[in-house]
Amino acid sequence: MDVLGTSTYLQTQYANQNKAMAEATAKSIGGISKDSSREEIENAVKGFETFMVEKVIKQMKESVVGEEDKSDTMGMYKDLYMDKAITEIASQLVDQIGGDLTDDFVDQIMRNYGITGTSGAPTEAAGLDNAKVSDDIAQSNASTVQSIRA
């Protein structure tokens, strides 16, 4: 394979890698439904968080290092390797320090879809009775609303 062929191959690989990552993230998030389990939602959220952290790291790298000449073959090999390394670092960051944010995203998605998994949060689909909730609040406050004046 000549230099031009290698260069074209690397450009294709680089473009395909970025496109595949974005499509996988969109597919996992788009695949969430009211029948999804907490584990499926967590995996989708972690994929999204990893994608976002990866984009932030790449942007920081470009702002510090600057735009390099990507026309040579070695530069393309380096970019391909660095992208894989950054993806791995982003994934590890999400796993190590993303806990609370990940849990908040998962819980919010579960509430939005009315999923009553292990979150313990009541949802609208759970059928809360407004009158009972109002009575419970009134009992806890030891007062009731008698009338509303306009």
Secondary structure, DSSP 8 states (H G I E B T S, - for coil): --HHHHHHHHHHHHHHHHHHHHHHHHHHHHT--TT--HHHHHHHHHHHHHHHHHHHHHHHHHHHH------SHHHHHHHHHHHHHHHHHHHHHHHHH-HHHHHHHHHHHHHHHT--STT----GGG---HHHHHHHHHHHHT--------
